[in-house]
Amino acid sequence: MKFFFLWVLLNLPVALALKPDYTIGTAPPYLAYLKSDYLPCVGVLIHPLWVITAAHCNLPKLRVILGITIPADSSEKHLQVVGYEKMIHHPQFSITSVNHDIMLIKLKRKIELNDHIKLANLPYQSVPVNTMCTVTTWSYNVCDISREPDSLQNVNISVISKAQCRKAYKNYSIKDDMLCVGIVPGRRQPCNEVSAAPAVCNGILQGILSFADGCVLRADVGIYAKIFNYIPWIEKVIQNN
């Protein structure tokens, strides 16, 4: 028993260093809940008429809900619910790959910006390794995922290098247009999270989650579409549509 407590004390700094800083609170004003007849996704408002998300979130009968904190709470105020006019995924996206997993959704009407709903800032320079980012998504406190998510969580974790990411995902080809965020090695703890969580670093949207083998809210490493690399495509789509 004494040996066990000695081991805990010797390893305490390591344990604390790996513990993610996560909180439960109100939703960031740019966060969108993409509700469908299938599973939901997370989106990010980047223009009064446009939401960005992952291309794998091409969902049936989609409704975009902004100003929302807890989807399971039917009494929430400040909501704006809108349909979509079109979905435009990256032309190089394939359902068999996590590469180019990014999509723009044009809304049927402009969103009214206010204290509860605001635009996210897009990046105009690449985010350095070791930058701290906030990853936000909804999760289910109960095992019944037929209900709406009832918990919104934020976790503060950092950008890691491609070399570190390859250690976490040895069977994946980590491309230049991917961003990896989390703790290495990943702890591979499964959980029910809403897909396509955004990574916001120093107030700038830097990534949209494509894939995670585990749980990003517990700081497992996630592979994100690197938004900076897609700025020309984003601007072209919005301008031409």
C-alpha positions as CSV (number, residue, x, y, z in Angstrom):
1,M,0.0,0.0,0.0
2,K,2.8,2.4,0.9
3,F,4.5,1.6,-2.4
4,F,1.2,2.4,-4.3
5,F,0.9,5.8,-2.7
6,L,4.6,6.6,-3.4
7,W,4.0,5.7,-7.0
8,V,1.0,8.1,-7.2
9,L,3.0,10.9,-5.7
10,L,6.0,10.4,-8.1
11,N,3.6,10.3,-11.1
12,L,1.3,13.1,-10.0
13,P,2.9,15.8,-12.2
14,V,2.6,13.6,-15.2
15,A,-1.1,12.8,-14.5
16,L,-1.8,16.5,-14.0
17,A,-0.1,17.5,-17.2
18,L,-2.2,15.0,-19.2
19,K,-5.5,16.1,-17.6
20,P,-7.5,18.2,-20.1
21,D,-9.0,21.4,-19.0
22,Y,-12.7,21.0,-19.7
23,T,-15.8,23.0,-18.7
24,I,-19.5,22.9,-19.0
25,G,-21.2,26.2,-19.8
26,T,-23.0,28.3,-22.4
27,A,-22.4,27.7,-26.1
28,P,-20.0,29.9,-28.0
29,P,-22.1,32.4,-30.1
30,Y,-20.9,31.0,-33.4
31,L,-21.9,27.4,-32.6
32,A,-24.7,25.8,-34.7
33,Y,-26.6,22.6,-33.9
34,L,-27.3,20.7,-37.1
35,K,-30.5,18.7,-36.4
36,S,-31.6,16.0,-38.8
37,D,-33.7,12.8,-39.0
38,Y,-30.4,10.9,-38.5
39,L,-27.6,11.9,-36.0
40,P,-26.8,15.6,-35.4
41,C,-23.6,17.5,-36.2
42,V,-21.9,20.7,-35.1
43,G,-21.6,23.6,-37.4
44,V,-20.0,27.0,-37.2
45,L,-21.5,30.3,-38.4
46,I,-19.0,32.1,-40.6
47,H,-21.3,34.4,-42.5
48,P,-24.9,35.5,-42.0
49,L,-25.9,33.1,-44.8
50,W,-23.3,30.3,-44.4
51,V,-22.4,27.6,-41.9
52,I,-19.3,25.4,-42.1
53,T,-19.1,21.8,-41.0
54,A,-17.7,18.5,-42.0
55,A,-18.6,17.0,-45.3
56,H,-19.6,13.7,-43.6
57,C,-22.5,15.8,-42.1
58,N,-24.5,15.8,-45.3
59,L,-27.7,14.9,-43.3
60,P,-31.3,14.3,-44.4
61,K,-34.0,17.0,-43.6
62,L,-31.4,19.2,-41.9
63,R,-32.4,22.2,-39.7
64,V,-29.8,24.7,-38.5
65,I,-30.3,25.9,-34.9
66,L,-28.3,28.9,-33.6
67,G,-28.2,30.5,-30.2
68,I,-28.7,27.1,-28.6
69,T,-26.9,25.7,-25.5
70,I,-28.7,22.4,-24.7
71,P,-30.6,20.8,-27.5
72,A,-32.6,18.6,-25.0
73,D,-33.9,21.8,-23.3
74,S,-37.1,22.8,-25.1
75,S,-37.5,25.9,-23.0
76,E,-34.4,27.7,-24.4
77,K,-34.7,31.3,-25.6
78,H,-32.7,33.2,-28.2
79,L,-33.0,30.4,-30.8
80,Q,-33.0,31.0,-34.5
81,V,-34.0,28.0,-36.6
82,V,-33.5,28.0,-40.3
83,G,-33.5,25.5,-43.2
84,Y,-30.9,25.4,-45.9
85,E,-30.8,26.2,-49.6
86,K,-27.8,24.1,-50.6
87,M,-24.9,22.0,-49.2
88,I,-21.5,22.3,-51.0
89,H,-18.8,19.8,-49.9
90,H,-15.2,20.1,-51.0
91,P,-14.9,18.6,-54.5
92,Q,-12.1,16.3,-53.5
93,F,-14.0,14.8,-50.5
94,S,-14.7,11.1,-50.5
95,I,-16.7,9.1,-48.0
96,T,-13.9,6.6,-47.9
97,S,-11.3,9.1,-46.6
98,V,-11.0,11.7,-43.8
99,N,-9.2,14.0,-46.2
100,H,-11.0,17.2,-47.4
101,D,-13.8,16.5,-45.0
102,I,-15.3,20.0,-45.1
103,M,-18.6,21.4,-46.3
104,L,-20.4,24.8,-46.5
105,I,-24.2,25.1,-45.9
106,K,-26.0,28.0,-47.5
107,L,-29.0,29.0,-45.3
108,K,-32.4,29.9,-46.6
109,R,-32.3,33.3,-45.0
110,K,-29.7,35.5,-43.3
111,I,-29.2,35.0,-39.6
112,E,-29.8,38.0,-37.4
113,L,-26.6,38.6,-35.4
114,N,-26.9,39.6,-31.8
115,D,-25.4,39.1,-28.3
116,H,-26.2,35.4,-28.5
117,I,-25.3,34.7,-32.2
118,K,-22.1,35.9,-33.7
119,L,-19.8,35.0,-36.6
120,A,-16.6,32.9,-36.0
121,N,-13.3,34.5,-37.2
122,L,-11.5,32.7,-40.0
123,P,-7.7,32.2,-40.1
124,Y,-5.4,34.0,-42.4
125,Q,-2.3,32.3,-41.1
126,S,-1.5,28.7,-40.1
127,V,-1.7,27.8,-36.4
128,P,1.6,26.8,-34.8
129,V,2.2,23.6,-33.0
130,N,1.6,23.8,-29.2
131,T,-1.1,26.5,-29.6
132,M,-3.9,26.0,-27.1
133,C,-7.3,25.5,-28.7
134,T,-10.9,25.1,-27.3
135,V,-12.8,22.2,-28.8
136,T,-16.6,22.4,-28.2
137,T,-19.3,19.9,-28.8
138,W,-22.4,18.3,-27.3
139,S,-22.6,14.9,-25.6
140,Y,-25.1,12.6,-24.2
141,N,-25.2,12.1,-20.4
142,V,-27.4,9.0,-20.9
143,C,-26.9,6.1,-23.1
144,D,-30.1,6.8,-25.1
145,I,-28.9,8.7,-28.2
146,S,-32.4,8.7,-29.6
147,R,-32.8,11.8,-27.4
148,E,-31.2,15.2,-28.1
149,P,-27.8,15.8,-26.5
150,D,-28.1,17.2,-22.9
151,S,-24.5,18.4,-22.2
152,L,-22.3,21.0,-23.9
153,Q,-18.6,20.8,-23.0
154,N,-15.5,22.6,-23.9
155,V,-12.0,21.1,-23.6
156,N,-8.8,23.1,-23.9
157,I,-6.1,21.0,-25.7
158,S,-3.2,21.9,-27.9
159,V,-2.2,21.5,-31.6
160,I,0.3,18.7,-32.0
161,S,2.9,18.0,-34.8
162,K,2.3,15.7,-37.7
163,A,4.9,13.4,-36.3
164,Q,3.1,13.1,-33.0
165,C,-0.2,12.7,-34.9
166,R,1.2,9.8,-36.9
167,K,2.1,8.1,-33.7
168,A,-1.6,8.3,-32.6
169,Y,-2.8,7.2,-36.1
170,K,-0.3,4.9,-37.6
171,N,-2.7,3.6,-40.2
172,Y,-3.7,7.1,-41.5
173,S,-1.8,9.4,-43.9
174,I,-1.7,12.7,-42.1
175,K,-1.8,15.4,-44.9
176,D,-0.8,19.0,-44.9
177,D,-4.4,20.1,-44.9
178,M,-5.1,18.3,-41.7
179,L,-4.7,19.6,-38.2
180,C,-4.2,17.3,-35.1
181,V,-5.3,18.5,-31.7
182,G,-5.2,16.5,-28.4
183,I,-2.9,14.7,-26.1
184,V,-0.4,12.0,-27.3
185,P,-0.8,9.2,-26.9
186,G,-4.6,9.1,-27.2
187,R,-6.5,7.4,-24.4
188,R,-9.1,5.9,-26.8
189,Q,-12.1,6.3,-24.5
190,P,-15.3,6.0,-26.5
191,C,-18.2,8.3,-25.8
192,N,-21.3,9.7,-27.5
193,E,-20.3,13.1,-28.9
194,V,-21.9,15.1,-31.6
195,S,-19.7,15.0,-34.7
196,A,-17.7,17.8,-36.4
197,A,-16.6,19.6,-33.3
198,P,-14.7,22.9,-34.1
199,A,-11.3,23.8,-32.8
200,V,-11.0,27.5,-32.0
201,C,-7.5,28.8,-31.2
202,N,-6.9,32.3,-29.8
203,G,-10.4,33.2,-31.0
204,I,-9.9,31.9,-34.6
205,L,-11.6,28.9,-36.1
206,Q,-8.7,26.6,-37.1
207,G,-10.2,23.2,-37.5
208,I,-13.4,21.1,-38.0
209,L,-13.2,17.5,-36.6
210,S,-13.1,14.8,-39.3
211,F,-12.2,11.8,-37.2
212,A,-11.2,10.7,-33.7
213,D,-10.5,7.2,-32.4
214,G,-11.9,7.9,-29.0
215,C,-13.4,11.0,-27.4
216,V,-12.1,14.5,-28.1
217,L,-13.8,15.9,-25.0
218,R,-11.5,13.6,-23.0
219,A,-8.5,14.9,-25.0
220,D,-8.0,12.0,-27.3
221,V,-6.2,13.1,-30.5
222,G,-8.6,14.2,-33.3
223,I,-7.9,14.8,-37.0
224,Y,-9.4,18.1,-38.1
225,A,-9.7,19.8,-41.5
226,K,-7.2,22.7,-41.4
227,I,-9.4,25.7,-42.1
228,F,-6.5,27.9,-43.2
229,N,-5.8,25.7,-46.2
230,Y,-9.3,26.0,-47.4
231,I,-9.8,29.7,-47.2
232,P,-9.5,30.2,-51.0
233,W,-12.2,27.5,-51.6
234,I,-14.4,29.0,-48.8
235,E,-14.2,32.5,-50.3
236,K,-14.8,31.2,-53.8
237,V,-17.9,29.2,-52.8
238,I,-19.5,32.1,-50.9
239,Q,-18.7,34.6,-53.7
240,N,-20.2,32.3,-56.5
241,N,-23.3,31.3,-54.6
